Amino acid sequence: MYKNYVFDLYGTLVDIDTDEDSDLLWEKLSLFYKFKGAAYSPISLKKAYIKKVKKAQNAITNTNYPDIVIEEVFDELFKDKNVHVSKDTLYDTAHLFRIFSINYIKLYDGVIELLELLKKKGKKIYLLSNAQRIFTLYEMKILGIKDYFDDILFSSDFQVCKPDTLFYNQLLEKLNLDKNETIMVGNDYIADIEGSYNFGIDSIYIDSNLSPKIESKLKSKYSIMDNDGTVNKISTIVLNDK
């Protein structure tokens, strides 16, 4: 029935905990900026960063769920101090920011086995993630799952997030997927489930440790309510999918 499995990432396949308010993060990042000739205190850098992120989000007016390219924010922070850096330095800045914000990152149990099963059954596997390419692609590489995906769509590339159907429409515009042959798998009852429902495709809801509390009708075709982040039970759905 389903030829295309479209996954969310964080809270669905990947368990992650981040803290962008960490004092250590802003101390190290401000030191990095100073190394490059852009003098910020940790507090002033954090305030400037937050202000620029909000400004960039507000500049996107075609959606209520905007996303930005975070490297552009880091670049503006350098330019405000009359410092011009290379693209490689911007990547290093973004990676440093992410590394110091992560408390832990790991795959949920059964993820590799599920992806292997889907490949064995000849299914196409896609990612539709509210995420920054500059962070997430590298995280997928180190977790060993990037190469399982036939294509990867990040919200930062399209400046729009789930649940907006503008982002879901990329499944048709970029990948030309048949809605009747496509199913969404995610842990967020609004972004993943209501978003895919409004787009017109079926979905599998996973109740994980990162799932928001459900406060309205759950519109998924299948629901896995283990509340432990496991994806093992999806295998049963896949095996019954002829």
Secondary structure, 3 states (H helix, E strand, C coil): CCCEEEECCECCCEEEEECCCCHHHHHHHHHHHHHCCCCCCHHHHHHHHHHHHHHHHHCCCCCCCECCCHHHHHHHHHHCCCCCCCHHHHHHHHHHHHHHHEEEEEECCCHHHHHHHHHHCCCEEEEEECCCHHHHHHHHHHHCCHHHCCEEEEHHHHCECCCCHHHHCHHHHCCCCCHHHEEEEECCHHHHHHHHHHHCCEEEEECCCCCCCCCCCCCCCEEECCCCCCCCCHHHHHHCCC
